[in-house]
Amino acid sequence: MVGPARDPGRLRLLRERVRDDGAIEAMNEAAFGPDRQHKTVYRLREDVKPIRELCFVAIDQKGRMVASIRNWPIEINEKWPAILLGPLAIAPELRGLGYGKALMWHSMAQSRMQGHSRIILVGDPEYYNQFGFRRDLALHIQLPGWVEERRFLALELVAGAMIGVHGMIGKWSPKKRASTSTRRRRN
Ligand SMILES: CC(C)(COP(=O)(O)OP(=O)(O)OC[C@H]1O[C@@H](n2cnc3c(N)ncnc32)[C@H](O)[C@@H]1OP(=O)(O)O)[C@@H](O)C(=O)NCCC(=O)NCCS
């Protein structure tokens, strides 16, 4: 039940700042546990920086970071640039109030505005289907390690962006960034 005690009032949605890092790590550790770093998706994040323009935090009126979403660059089959969405976490006392949805829609809209056309994630389909993430769109792509198949989902920010896309997802390589950023705008 949602009562006034849980209403934080106005939150500010900001681009993640360097000083948010510690609080985000602590919140993700609390939400996903210390073993999260062993998950396959973390392999794709090792030594790769998140996309700064697509990492957001919600700050409450006392200046506390209460929600975070991050997005990472990846490449499918060394051909198709994509975004790896996550982690997404909301402070436990504020869950179920719509902030997760707000962050998701904001992040997805910004991703599209910045020229991206497809997003991959590993998460509960019962939550992510509402944003358009689908299992069938990820049937022809693979992650470099074990994943619970039903939770491996994709989304087209541009209609048809997953058509013909197949193969192994790899880490974003910084040296490719310059050449692929041009391609990303076209794809
Ligand atoms: C999952 C999470 C991000 C959702 O954010 P939130 O602000 O609590 O959720 P919202 O208020 O936007 O949405 C609430 C709705 O989503 C549903 N929901 C929340 N988590 C869900 C889940 N894992 N599976 C299915 N439905 C879920 C709620 O039941 C609720 O449904 P309703 O709108 O029909 O009442 C948040 O609960 C959280 O941080 N959880 C811990 C970390 C986590 O699991 N992150 C997702 C990784 S896969």
The ligand as an SDF file (V2000), in Angstrom:
LIG
                    3D

 48 50  0  0  0  0  0  0  0  0999 V2000
   12.7400   -3.6980  -10.1660 C   0  0  0  0  0  0  0  0  0  0  0  0
   12.7490   -2.2320   -9.7860 C   0  0  0  0  0  0  0  0  0  0  0  0
   13.8270   -1.4990  -10.5660 C   0  0  0  0  0  0  0  0  0  0  0  0
   11.3810   -1.6500  -10.1720 C   0  0  0  0  0  0  0  0  0  0  0  0
   11.3190   -0.2960   -9.8540 O   0  0  0  0  0  0  0  0  0  0  0  0
   10.0910    0.2510   -9.0150 P   0  0  0  0  0  0  0  0  0  0  0  0
   10.1980    1.7270   -8.9380 O   0  0  0  0  0  0  0  0  0  0  0  0
   10.0050   -0.4910   -7.7420 O   0  0  0  0  0  0  0  0  0  0  0  0
    8.8770   -0.2120   -9.9240 O   0  0  0  0  0  0  0  0  0  0  0  0
    7.7420    0.7030  -10.5640 P   0  0  0  0  0  0  0  0  0  0  0  0
    7.0700    1.4760   -9.4660 O   0  0  0  0  0  0  0  0  0  0  0  0
    8.2280    1.4510  -11.7180 O   0  0  0  0  0  0  0  0  0  0  0  0
    6.7990   -0.4170  -11.0930 O   0  0  0  0  0  0  0  0  0  0  0  0
    6.0550   -1.1150  -10.1910 C   0  0  0  0  0  0  0  0  0  0  0  0
    5.4130   -2.2640  -10.8840 C   0  0  0  0  0  0  0  0  0  0  0  0
    6.4020   -3.1730  -11.3460 O   0  0  0  0  0  0  0  0  0  0  0  0
    6.2020   -4.4250  -10.7490 C   0  0  0  0  0  0  0  0  0  0  0  0
    7.5030   -5.0500  -10.5260 N   0  0  0  0  0  0  0  0  0  0  0  0
    8.5390   -4.5840   -9.8150 C   0  0  0  0  0  0  0  0  0  0  0  0
    9.5690   -5.4610   -9.8570 N   0  0  0  0  0  0  0  0  0  0  0  0
    9.1510   -6.4870  -10.6120 C   0  0  0  0  0  0  0  0  0  0  0  0
    9.7510   -7.7030  -11.0170 C   0  0  0  0  0  0  0  0  0  0  0  0
   11.0070   -8.0340  -10.6870 N   0  0  0  0  0  0  0  0  0  0  0  0
    9.0190   -8.5200  -11.8000 N   0  0  0  0  0  0  0  0  0  0  0  0
    7.7670   -8.2020  -12.1580 C   0  0  0  0  0  0  0  0  0  0  0  0
    7.1580   -7.0730  -11.8120 N   0  0  0  0  0  0  0  0  0  0  0  0
    7.8440   -6.2270  -11.0410 C   0  0  0  0  0  0  0  0  0  0  0  0
    5.4610   -4.1380   -9.4810 C   0  0  0  0  0  0  0  0  0  0  0  0
    4.7460   -5.2730   -9.0780 O   0  0  0  0  0  0  0  0  0  0  0  0
    4.5330   -3.0170   -9.9270 C   0  0  0  0  0  0  0  0  0  0  0  0
    3.4450   -3.4860  -10.6720 O   0  0  0  0  0  0  0  0  0  0  0  0
    2.0840   -2.6080  -10.8460 P   0  0  0  0  0  0  0  0  0  0  0  0
    2.4580   -1.3350  -11.5440 O   0  0  0  0  0  0  0  0  0  0  0  0
    1.2180   -3.4880  -11.6580 O   0  0  0  0  0  0  0  0  0  0  0  0
    1.6080   -2.3630   -9.4620 O   0  0  0  0  0  0  0  0  0  0  0  0
   12.9630   -2.0060   -8.2610 C   0  0  0  0  0  0  0  0  0  0  0  0
   11.9480   -2.6640   -7.5720 O   0  0  0  0  0  0  0  0  0  0  0  0
   14.3110   -2.4600   -7.7650 C   0  0  0  0  0  0  0  0  0  0  0  0
   15.2320   -1.6730   -7.6640 O   0  0  0  0  0  0  0  0  0  0  0  0
   14.4490   -3.7480   -7.4300 N   0  0  0  0  0  0  0  0  0  0  0  0
   15.7050   -4.3180   -6.9960 C   0  0  0  0  0  0  0  0  0  0  0  0
   16.7110   -4.3540   -8.1120 C   0  0  0  0  0  0  0  0  0  0  0  0
   16.1570   -5.0570   -9.3370 C   0  0  0  0  0  0  0  0  0  0  0  0
   15.5540   -6.1060   -9.2110 O   0  0  0  0  0  0  0  0  0  0  0  0
   16.3850   -4.4190  -10.5080 N   0  0  0  0  0  0  0  0  0  0  0  0
   15.8940   -4.9450  -11.7760 C   0  0  0  0  0  0  0  0  0  0  0  0
   16.8910   -5.8570  -12.3150 C   0  0  0  0  0  0  0  0  0  0  0  0
   16.3220   -7.0650  -13.3620 S   0  0  0  0  0  0  0  0  0  0  0  0
  1  2  1  0
  2  3  1  0
  2  4  1  0
  2 36  1  0
  4  5  1  0
  5  6  1  0
  6  7  2  0
  6  8  1  0
  6  9  1  0
  9 10  1  0
 10 11  2  0
 10 12  1  0
 10 13  1  0
 13 14  1  0
 14 15  1  0
 15 16  1  0
 15 30  1  0
 16 17  1  0
 17 18  1  0
 17 28  1  0
 18 19  1  0
 18 27  1  0
 19 20  2  0
 20 21  1  0
 21 22  1  0
 21 27  2  0
 22 23  1  0
 22 24  2  0
 24 25  1  0
 25 26  2  0
 26 27  1  0
 28 29  1  0
 28 30  1  0
 30 31  1  0
 31 32  1  0
 32 33  2  0
 32 34  1  0
 32 35  1  0
 36 37  1  0
 36 38  1  0
 38 39  2  0
 38 40  1  0
 40 41  1  0
 41 42  1  0
 42 43  1  0
 43 44  2  0
 43 45  1  0
 45 46  1  0
 46 47  1  0
 47 48  1  0
M  END
$$$$
